[in-house]
Amino acid sequence: KQLTVGGKQLDLCQTHQTNGSQVNAKGDVSSFFGKMCCKTLAEFEHEQRCQYTDDYQGWRSRTMDSGTLLAEYADGRVAVQHSDGCIQKVPRTWVSFASGCRGDGTIQAVLDTGSSLIMGPKPIVEKILAAIGVKENCTSQNVEQMPTLSMSLQENGAELQLGPTDYLDVLALADGIFCWPHLLATPDTGKGAALVLGMPFLRAYYTTFDVAGKRVGFAPAKKDPRTAGLRGKNGGMQPVQLNARRPVEFDKNLADALRTEHWQG
């Protein structure tokens, strides 16, 4: 629902007041679409087949189509004209804007165990990085005091927080200390703009997927200071050499394996 950095809410999503009047919004809208179409807004008065609600269980597209927002309504739905001219009244949650937000002012998030970074729409990622304020050469910055990134859930307002040890890589080189945030701007997906929470998030939170209940549960991961790559003996952050993240025995085991008859043959 909301993103904050260092306790300050980022100005990401804005919603219009619904008064049933036509709005002036051109382009930069994508939306899922249903099976039936109307040709004009006036048809909504007598044609229900081109109008859809949040609890709609019939056919709906699996990908989004580009279009134009034509009108907003007091019941929380909007009229969208798709690229082929089809006009439909759809829930705000079906609509995605170039800002990276959905039509209801929330941000769609996806959990992905196959993503090594946190990825998202360019407008959102750029604002997060600007608020964090870390430089690539962070020698002169106090990395331990970098702000916390917080994500507020829509259902209950609970906050999921990532500290600098979660969203930063820190590397000590001969010419200074360098920092790289685990954040990457990506293009829109076929399912609309989405914040992809990859391994930086999944390392910070134990995540349970309840498919039957259509829900996801989170619990902060208990971090062992002996294995947290960016934590020193006192719990503070420390720069590490890149090869320090791979256990020494890894190279020894690999060398032993390469000396076996299997590999030599």
N, C-alpha and C positions, 0 to 999 in steps of 0.2 A: 504493500500500500504506500509506504513512504521509505525514502532513503535519507539517512543522516550521516554526516561526517563530523566527528568531534562534537557531537551534540547539536549541530546546526542542520536544520532540515534543508535539503536541496530543492530548489524551485524547478521541478521537473514536469509535473503534469498539472494542467489547468482544465477545469470543466466549465461548460457554459450553463447558464441558468435556463432550465427548460420552461418555456412559456408557450409552446405550440406554434411559434412564429417561424417563418422561413429564415435561415441563416445564410450568411454570405461566406461560404467556405469552398474553395476550389482546389481540387487535386490533393495529393499527399495523403490520401485515405485509402486504406485497403480493408476488405471485409470478407468474411465468409458469406456464403449465399445459399438460399434454399432453392427448392425446385421450381416454384411458380413465380411469375413476374407480373408487375403492373407497368403501365406505360406512362401514367401521370400520378401526381400526389392525390388528385381528386378521387382516384379509384379506391383509395383507402376507406372511403366512406361506405362503400357497399361491397368491396371485395376483400375477404379475409384470407384467401389462399396465398397472397403475397406478403403476409404479415406473420412474424415469428416472435416467440417469447423465449425466455431463458429455459423454461421447462419443455421446450419443443423436443419431441422424440423422433420425428420423421427424418427424411433424408436431408443432409447438409453437406456442403462441399468440405473436402478434407484440406484444401488449400485456399488461400485468400485470392481475391481479385481486386485490382486497382479500381478506384471509382471516385465519386464526388459526394460529399455530404450535402444533402439538399435541405433537410429540416430536422428539428428536434421536437420531441413531444413530452408532455407532462408525465406520461407513464414511464418515462425513462428510456424509451426507444428512439431510434433515429431513422431517417429515410436516407438510403444510399442509392445512388445511381451507378451501376457497374459499367465496366468498359464497353459492354455490348448494348447499353441503353436500358437494361432491365432495372426497374425501380422496386426496392423492397424496404419494408419497415422491419428493422432487426434490433436485437438487444445491443446495448452499448458495448457489452463484452465481446461482441463479434467484430468490433471495429478497432483498427489499429492506425495510429497517426505517425507521421515522420519523426515526432519527438521521441518515439520509443514507448509511448504510453497507449493504453487501451482507451476506448471511448468513455469508460466509467471513471477515468482518472487513476487507475491502478497500473501496475507494471506486471506483465506476464513473466513468470520465472519458470525455468526448467532445470531439473537436476540431471546431470549427465556424468556418469562415471568414466566416460571415454574422453572427456575434455580435461586437458592439463591446466587450463586457465579459467578465469571468470571472463566471459565474453558477453557483449551486449551492444545495443544500438549506439552509434557514435555520439549523439547528443548526450546520452546518459553517462557513458564512459568518460567523455571529456570533462563533464562537470565533476565527476567523482575524483578524477586525477587532479583537477585544478584545486579542489577542496583539500585533498591530501597534501599537495604541495611538495612532494618529494622530487629531488633532482637526480638525474642519472649519476652524476658525480656528487655523492651525498656526504663527502668527507667533512664538510663544515656543518652538517645538520645532525641534530640529536635524534637518531633513528628510533630510539626507545620511546621518545615522546611523540611519535607520529600519531595522528588521531585514529580513533576507532571508527570503523565503517559498520553502521547498523541498518538492518532491514526490518521494517515493521510489517507483520503479517496482517492481512485483511480480516481474517475470521475473528481473532481474539486480541489483536494489537500486540501480541508477543514480539519481542525484539530478538533477532539473531545477529550477533556481533562478531566481527572479525578484527583482530588487532594487527599491528604491523608485522608480527611474526607469522601471521596467517597469509597476508596479502603481499608480502615483499620478499624478494631474494636479495641478500646482501653478500657482496663479494669483495674481499680485500686483495688489491693488486699493488704492484710496486709504486704506482703513481697515485694511489688514493683508494678510497672506499666507494664502491658503486652499488646503486640500488635499482632494482627493476620490479615494478608492481606486476602482480599476476592479473592484470586487466588488459583486455584487448577489444577494440572496437571492431564490430563485424557487420556485414550487410543484413538487411531484413531477410527473414526466413519465409518459406512458403506458408508457415503457420502464423505469420505476423511478427512484429517486433517482440523479442524475448531476451531476458537476462539469463544467460546460461551459467548455472552455478556448477563449476567443475571441481577438480580435485582440491584446490585451495579451500573451498568451502567444506567438502566432504571429509577432509582431514581434520577440520575444526569441529565437526558435528557428526556424531553417530546418527545415521539416518535409517529409518524403518519405513518400508513401503507396504502399506496395507491395501492390496489390490481389491479385495472383496469389499472393504469399507470405503474405497475411493478416497483415501487420506494418506498423509505422510507425517511421520513423527520425527522430532529432532531432540537430541540431548547433547550437551557440550562434551566433547571428547576429553578424557583425562590425559593430560600431556605428561610424559615422563621426561624430566630435564636431561636425562642421560641420552635420550634419542632425539630430542628436539634440536634440529640442526642449527637453529639460530639462537639458541639459549646458552648462556654461560653458566658457570657453577652457581652463581647467585641468582639465577633466573633472568638476568638481563640479556639483552641482545649482544651478539658478538659476530663480527665478520668472520667468514670461514673461507678457506680455499676450496675451489670447486671440487677437487678430487677428494676432499675430506668427507664428502657425503657418501662415498662408496666404501664399505667396510674393507679393511686390508685383506681379510681372508677371501674376499671375492676374487682378487687377482691371483692369489695363491691357488685356489681351487681351480680356476680356469687354466692356469699354467700346468697344474698336475693332470688335468683332463686332456690337454693337448699332447702330453707326453705318453699317453696310453697307446697301446698297440692299435686300438680301434681307429684313432685319428692318424696314426703314422701309416697305416695301411691304405 
